[in-house]
């Protein structure tokens, strides 16, 4: 469960909007890490040469 938003009602009761989330599988995690590392290297290269 993931909390999307918290609300305070008129009677000072806290309400939460929840969502059900599922985690990434191993393939998706690897792809995300590769993309993040490539972006990091690109930013470092730009920083060095600019």
PyMOL Python script that loads the backbone (N, CA, C, O; Angstrom):
from pymol import cmd

cmd.read_pdbstr("""\
ATOM      1  N   UNK A   1       0.831  -1.180   0.000  1.00  0.00           N
ATOM      2  CA  UNK A   1       0.000   0.000   0.000  1.00  0.00           C
ATOM      3  C   UNK A   1       0.876   1.243   0.000  1.00  0.00           C
ATOM      4  O   UNK A   1       1.916   1.291   0.656  1.00  0.00           O
ATOM      5  N   UNK A   2       0.437   2.243  -0.745  1.00  0.00           N
ATOM      6  CA  UNK A   2       1.158   3.502  -0.859  1.00  0.00           C
ATOM      7  C   UNK A   2       0.185   4.637  -0.563  1.00  0.00           C
ATOM      8  O   UNK A   2      -0.923   4.669  -1.098  1.00  0.00           O
ATOM      9  N   UNK A   3       0.603   5.563   0.289  1.00  0.00           N
ATOM     10  CA  UNK A   3      -0.234   6.718   0.607  1.00  0.00           C
ATOM     11  C   UNK A   3      -0.056   7.756  -0.500  1.00  0.00           C
ATOM     12  O   UNK A   3       1.057   8.221  -0.746  1.00  0.00           O
ATOM     13  N   UNK A   4      -1.150   8.117  -1.165  1.00  0.00           N
ATOM     14  CA  UNK A   4      -1.100   9.114  -2.227  1.00  0.00           C
ATOM     15  C   UNK A   4      -1.333  10.515  -1.686  1.00  0.00           C
ATOM     16  O   UNK A   4      -0.713  11.475  -2.142  1.00  0.00           O
ATOM     17  N   UNK A   5      -2.234  10.629  -0.705  1.00  0.00           N
ATOM     18  CA  UNK A   5      -2.546  11.948  -0.154  1.00  0.00           C
ATOM     19  C   UNK A   5      -3.138  11.782   1.235  1.00  0.00           C
ATOM     20  O   UNK A   5      -3.758  10.764   1.544  1.00  0.00           O
ATOM     21  N   UNK A   6      -2.939  12.791   2.063  1.00  0.00           N
ATOM     22  CA  UNK A   6      -3.550  12.844   3.388  1.00  0.00           C
ATOM     23  C   UNK A   6      -4.465  14.054   3.453  1.00  0.00           C
ATOM     24  O   UNK A   6      -4.114  15.131   2.971  1.00  0.00           O
ATOM     25  N   UNK A   7      -5.634  13.878   4.047  1.00  0.00           N
ATOM     26  CA  UNK A   7      -6.606  14.954   4.166  1.00  0.00           C
ATOM     27  C   UNK A   7      -7.005  15.116   5.618  1.00  0.00           C
ATOM     28  O   UNK A   7      -6.997  14.147   6.378  1.00  0.00           O
ATOM     29  N   UNK A   8      -7.352  16.323   6.007  1.00  0.00           N
ATOM     30  CA  UNK A   8      -7.888  16.609   7.333  1.00  0.00           C
ATOM     31  C   UNK A   8      -9.344  17.021   7.139  1.00  0.00           C
ATOM     32  O   UNK A   8      -9.626  18.022   6.479  1.00  0.00           O
ATOM     33  N   UNK A   9     -10.270  16.249   7.715  1.00  0.00           N
ATOM     34  CA  UNK A   9     -11.694  16.544   7.527  1.00  0.00           C
ATOM     35  C   UNK A   9     -12.143  17.660   8.462  1.00  0.00           C
ATOM     36  O   UNK A   9     -11.373  18.144   9.291  1.00  0.00           O
ATOM     37  N   UNK A  10     -13.407  18.059   8.313  1.00  0.00           N
ATOM     38  CA  UNK A  10     -13.984  19.127   9.140  1.00  0.00           C
ATOM     39  C   UNK A  10     -13.993  18.760  10.623  1.00  0.00           C
ATOM     40  O   UNK A  10     -13.912  19.636  11.485  1.00  0.00           O
ATOM     41  N   UNK A  11     -14.090  17.494  10.909  1.00  0.00           N
ATOM     42  CA  UNK A  11     -14.157  17.032  12.299  1.00  0.00           C
ATOM     43  C   UNK A  11     -12.775  16.635  12.824  1.00  0.00           C
ATOM     44  O   UNK A  11     -12.666  15.873  13.785  1.00  0.00           O
ATOM     45  N   UNK A  12     -11.716  17.157  12.184  1.00  0.00           N
ATOM     46  CA  UNK A  12     -10.331  16.878  12.570  1.00  0.00           C
ATOM     47  C   UNK A  12      -9.991  15.389  12.535  1.00  0.00           C
ATOM     48  O   UNK A  12      -9.293  14.873  13.408  1.00  0.00           O
ATOM     49  N   UNK A  13     -10.489  14.728  11.526  1.00  0.00           N
ATOM     50  CA  UNK A  13     -10.175  13.325  11.295  1.00  0.00           C
ATOM     51  C   UNK A  13      -9.257  13.258  10.080  1.00  0.00           C
ATOM     52  O   UNK A  13      -9.519  13.885   9.054  1.00  0.00           O
ATOM     53  N   UNK A  14      -8.187  12.497  10.207  1.00  0.00           N
ATOM     54  CA  UNK A  14      -7.248  12.358   9.094  1.00  0.00           C
ATOM     55  C   UNK A  14      -7.737  11.250   8.173  1.00  0.00           C
ATOM     56  O   UNK A  14      -8.055  10.148   8.620  1.00  0.00           O
ATOM     57  N   UNK A  15      -7.791  11.557   6.887  1.00  0.00           N
ATOM     58  CA  UNK A  15      -8.166  10.572   5.882  1.00  0.00           C
ATOM     59  C   UNK A  15      -6.984  10.406   4.937  1.00  0.00           C
ATOM     60  O   UNK A  15      -6.262  11.364   4.660  1.00  0.00           O
ATOM     61  N   UNK A  16      -6.792   9.201   4.449  1.00  0.00           N
ATOM     62  CA  UNK A  16      -5.671   8.921   3.553  1.00  0.00           C
ATOM     63  C   UNK A  16      -6.188   8.292   2.270  1.00  0.00           C
ATOM     64  O   UNK A  16      -7.069   7.433   2.301  1.00  0.00           O
ATOM     65  N   UNK A  17      -5.638   8.722   1.149  1.00  0.00           N
ATOM     66  CA  UNK A  17      -5.938   8.089  -0.134  1.00  0.00           C
ATOM     67  C   UNK A  17      -4.822   7.082  -0.383  1.00  0.00           C
ATOM     68  O   UNK A  17      -3.648   7.447  -0.441  1.00  0.00           O
ATOM     69  N   UNK A  18      -5.193   5.820  -0.529  1.00  0.00           N
ATOM     70  CA  UNK A  18      -4.228   4.738  -0.675  1.00  0.00           C
ATOM     71  C   UNK A  18      -4.268   4.161  -2.076  1.00  0.00           C
ATOM     72  O   UNK A  18      -5.276   4.251  -2.778  1.00  0.00           O
ATOM     73  N   UNK A  19      -3.154   3.567  -2.467  1.00  0.00           N
ATOM     74  CA  UNK A  19      -3.083   2.864  -3.742  1.00  0.00           C
ATOM     75  C   UNK A  19      -2.310   1.570  -3.529  1.00  0.00           C
ATOM     76  O   UNK A  19      -1.459   1.477  -2.644  1.00  0.00           O
ATOM     77  N   UNK A  20      -2.608   0.605  -4.327  1.00  0.00           N
ATOM     78  CA  UNK A  20      -1.902  -0.661  -4.284  1.00  0.00           C
ATOM     79  C   UNK A  20      -0.846  -0.642  -5.377  1.00  0.00           C
ATOM     80  O   UNK A  20      -1.160  -0.416  -6.546  1.00  0.00           O
ATOM     81  N   UNK A  21       0.396  -0.878  -5.003  1.00  0.00           N
ATOM     82  CA  UNK A  21       1.490  -0.829  -5.970  1.00  0.00           C
ATOM     83  C   UNK A  21       2.218  -2.161  -5.978  1.00  0.00           C
ATOM     84  O   UNK A  21       2.274  -2.862  -4.968  1.00  0.00           O
ATOM     85  N   UNK A  22       2.774  -2.496  -7.130  1.00  0.00           N
ATOM     86  CA  UNK A  22       3.588  -3.702  -7.191  1.00  0.00           C
ATOM     87  C   UNK A  22       5.004  -3.297  -7.578  1.00  0.00           C
ATOM     88  O   UNK A  22       5.198  -2.342  -8.330  1.00  0.00           O
ATOM     89  N   UNK A  23       5.964  -4.004  -7.076  1.00  0.00           N
ATOM     90  CA  UNK A  23       7.365  -3.680  -7.318  1.00  0.00           C
ATOM     91  C   UNK A  23       7.798  -4.047  -8.721  1.00  0.00           C
ATOM     92  O   UNK A  23       7.100  -4.759  -9.443  1.00  0.00           O
ATOM     93  N   UNK A  24       8.954  -3.551  -9.086  1.00  0.00           N
ATOM     94  CA  UNK A  24       9.513  -3.869 -10.396  1.00  0.00           C
ATOM     95  C   UNK A  24      10.092  -5.276 -10.362  1.00  0.00           C
ATOM     96  O   UNK A  24      10.533  -5.754  -9.317  1.00  0.00           O
ATOM     97  N   UNK A  25      10.085  -5.930 -11.514  1.00  0.00           N
ATOM     98  CA  UNK A  25      10.759  -7.215 -11.570  1.00  0.00           C
ATOM     99  C   UNK A  25      12.242  -6.975 -11.860  1.00  0.00           C
ATOM    100  O   UNK A  25      12.641  -5.843 -12.133  1.00  0.00           O
ATOM    101  N   UNK A  26      13.037  -7.998 -11.806  1.00  0.00           N
ATOM    102  CA  UNK A  26      14.490  -7.870 -11.907  1.00  0.00           C
ATOM    103  C   UNK A  26      14.910  -7.209 -13.217  1.00  0.00           C
ATOM    104  O   UNK A  26      15.831  -6.392 -13.227  1.00  0.00           O
ATOM    105  N   UNK A  27      14.246  -7.553 -14.323  1.00  0.00           N
ATOM    106  CA  UNK A  27      14.602  -6.976 -15.623  1.00  0.00           C
ATOM    107  C   UNK A  27      14.391  -5.464 -15.622  1.00  0.00           C
ATOM    108  O   UNK A  27      15.241  -4.718 -16.109  1.00  0.00           O
ATOM    109  N   UNK A  28      13.273  -5.013 -15.083  1.00  0.00           N
ATOM    110  CA  UNK A  28      12.981  -3.581 -15.036  1.00  0.00           C
ATOM    111  C   UNK A  28      13.977  -2.841 -14.157  1.00  0.00           C
ATOM    112  O   UNK A  28      14.382  -1.724 -14.479  1.00  0.00           O
ATOM    113  N   UNK A  29      14.372  -3.453 -13.053  1.00  0.00           N
ATOM    114  CA  UNK A  29      15.343  -2.820 -12.155  1.00  0.00           C
ATOM    115  C   UNK A  29      16.670  -2.616 -12.869  1.00  0.00           C
ATOM    116  O   UNK A  29      17.279  -1.552 -12.770  1.00  0.00           O
ATOM    117  N   UNK A  30      17.115  -3.640 -13.589  1.00  0.00           N
ATOM    118  CA  UNK A  30      18.392  -3.542 -14.304  1.00  0.00           C
ATOM    119  C   UNK A  30      18.329  -2.455 -15.372  1.00  0.00           C
ATOM    120  O   UNK A  30      19.278  -1.690 -15.542  1.00  0.00           O
ATOM    121  N   UNK A  31      17.221  -2.391 -16.084  1.00  0.00           N
ATOM    122  CA  UNK A  31      17.055  -1.382 -17.132  1.00  0.00           C
ATOM    123  C   UNK A  31      17.084   0.028 -16.539  1.00  0.00           C
ATOM    124  O   UNK A  31      17.706   0.929 -17.101  1.00  0.00           O
ATOM    125  N   UNK A  32      16.420   0.212 -15.418  1.00  0.00           N
ATOM    126  CA  UNK A  32      16.397   1.516 -14.756  1.00  0.00           C
ATOM    127  C   UNK A  32      17.792   1.905 -14.289  1.00  0.00           C
ATOM    128  O   UNK A  32      18.201   3.055 -14.446  1.00  0.00           O
ATOM    129  N   UNK A  33      18.523   0.957 -13.719  1.00  0.00           N
ATOM    130  CA  UNK A  33      19.882   1.246 -13.255  1.00  0.00           C
ATOM    131  C   UNK A  33      20.803   1.607 -14.419  1.00  0.00           C
ATOM    132  O   UNK A  33      21.620   2.521 -14.300  1.00  0.00           O
ATOM    133  N   UNK A  34      20.677   0.898 -15.544  1.00  0.00           N
ATOM    134  CA  UNK A  34      21.498   1.207 -16.721  1.00  0.00           C
ATOM    135  C   UNK A  34      21.198   2.612 -17.231  1.00  0.00           C
ATOM    136  O   UNK A  34      22.115   3.370 -17.547  1.00  0.00           O
ATOM    137  N   UNK A  35      19.924   2.957 -17.310  1.00  0.00           N
ATOM    138  CA  UNK A  35      19.524   4.279 -17.796  1.00  0.00           C
ATOM    139  C   UNK A  35      20.023   5.377 -16.851  1.00  0.00           C
ATOM    140  O   UNK A  35      20.515   6.411 -17.302  1.00  0.00           O
ATOM    141  N   UNK A  36      19.895   5.151 -15.554  1.00  0.00           N
ATOM    142  CA  UNK A  36      20.342   6.130 -14.563  1.00  0.00           C
ATOM    143  C   UNK A  36      21.861   6.326 -14.642  1.00  0.00           C
ATOM    144  O   UNK A  36      22.344   7.456 -14.565  1.00  0.00           O
ATOM    145  N   UNK A  37      22.612   5.233 -14.797  1.00  0.00           N
ATOM    146  CA  UNK A  37      24.069   5.316 -14.899  1.00  0.00           C
ATOM    147  C   UNK A  37      24.484   6.049 -16.175  1.00  0.00           C
ATOM    148  O   UNK A  37      25.424   6.844 -16.147  1.00  0.00           O
ATOM    149  N   UNK A  38      23.799   5.796 -17.288  1.00  0.00           N
ATOM    150  CA  UNK A  38      24.113   6.479 -18.541  1.00  0.00           C
ATOM    151  C   UNK A  38      23.852   7.977 -18.417  1.00  0.00           C
ATOM    152  O   UNK A  38      24.652   8.783 -18.891  1.00  0.00           O
ATOM    153  N   UNK A  39      22.753   8.354 -17.793  1.00  0.00           N
ATOM    154  CA  UNK A  39      22.452   9.775 -17.585  1.00  0.00           C
ATOM    155  C   UNK A  39      23.496  10.428 -16.699  1.00  0.00           C
ATOM    156  O   UNK A  39      23.907  11.562 -16.944  1.00  0.00           O
ATOM    157  N   UNK A  40      23.925   9.714 -15.673  1.00  0.00           N
ATOM    158  CA  UNK A  40      24.938  10.239 -14.750  1.00  0.00           C
ATOM    159  C   UNK A  40      26.258  10.473 -15.481  1.00  0.00           C
ATOM    160  O   UNK A  40      26.899  11.507 -15.291  1.00  0.00           O
ATOM    161  N   UNK A  41      26.665   9.518 -16.313  1.00  0.00           N
ATOM    162  CA  UNK A  41      27.905   9.661 -17.078  1.00  0.00           C
ATOM    163  C   UNK A  41      27.805  10.809 -18.074  1.00  0.00           C
ATOM    164  O   UNK A  41      28.775  11.541 -18.269  1.00  0.00           O
ATOM    165  N   UNK A  42      26.652  10.978 -18.705  1.00  0.00           N
ATOM    166  CA  UNK A  42      26.470  12.064 -19.671  1.00  0.00           C
ATOM    167  C   UNK A  42      26.569  13.418 -18.976  1.00  0.00           C
ATOM    168  O   UNK A  42      27.206  14.337 -19.490  1.00  0.00           O
ATOM    169  N   UNK A  43      25.942  13.542 -17.813  1.00  0.00           N
ATOM    170  CA  UNK A  43      26.033  14.804 -17.067  1.00  0.00           C
ATOM    171  C   UNK A  43      27.465  15.092 -16.636  1.00  0.00           C
ATOM    172  O   UNK A  43      27.902  16.242 -16.669  1.00  0.00           O
ATOM    173  N   UNK A  44      28.198  14.060 -16.233  1.00  0.00           N
ATOM    174  CA  UNK A  44      29.592  14.239 -15.818  1.00  0.00           C
ATOM    175  C   UNK A  44      30.448  14.676 -17.004  1.00  0.00           C
ATOM    176  O   UNK A  44      31.316  15.535 -16.851  1.00  0.00           O
ATOM    177  N   UNK A  45      30.216  14.096 -18.186  1.00  0.00           N
ATOM    178  CA  UNK A  45      30.982  14.460 -19.377  1.00  0.00           C
ATOM    179  C   UNK A  45      30.706  15.906 -19.769  1.00  0.00           C
ATOM    180  O   UNK A  45      31.629  16.642 -20.119  1.00  0.00           O
ATOM    181  N   UNK A  46      29.464  16.308 -19.714  1.00  0.00           N
ATOM    182  CA  UNK A  46      29.109  17.695 -20.044  1.00  0.00           C
ATOM    183  C   UNK A  46      29.763  18.643 -19.050  1.00  0.00           C
ATOM    184  O   UNK A  46      30.263  19.702 -19.430  1.00  0.00           O
ATOM    185  N   UNK A  47      29.757  18.266 -17.794  1.00  0.00           N
ATOM    186  CA  UNK A  47      30.346  19.106 -16.750  1.00  0.00           C
ATOM    187  C   UNK A  47      31.855  19.276 -16.965  1.00  0.00           C
ATOM    188  O   UNK A  47      32.400  20.354 -16.731  1.00  0.00           O
ATOM    189  N   UNK A  48      32.525  18.205 -17.412  1.00  0.00           N
ATOM    190  CA  UNK A  48      33.973  18.258 -17.641  1.00  0.00           C
ATOM    191  C   UNK A  48      34.333  19.160 -18.809  1.00  0.00           C
ATOM    192  O   UNK A  48      35.319  19.893 -18.738  1.00  0.00           O
ATOM    193  N   UNK A  49      33.557  19.121 -19.876  1.00  0.00           N
ATOM    194  CA  UNK A  49      33.922  19.806 -21.112  1.00  0.00           C
ATOM    195  C   UNK A  49      33.303  21.185 -21.256  1.00  0.00           C
ATOM    196  O   UNK A  49      33.629  21.915 -22.192  1.00  0.00           O
ATOM    197  N   UNK A  50      32.429  21.546 -20.356  1.00  0.00           N
ATOM    198  CA  UNK A  50      31.806  22.874 -20.455  1.00  0.00           C
ATOM    199  C   UNK A  50      32.371  23.799 -19.421  1.00  0.00           C
ATOM    200  O   UNK A  50      31.972  24.961 -19.347  1.00  0.00           O
TER     201      UNK A  50
END
""", "prot")
cmd.dss("prot")
cmd.show_as("cartoon", "prot")
cmd.util.cbc("prot")
cmd.orient("prot")
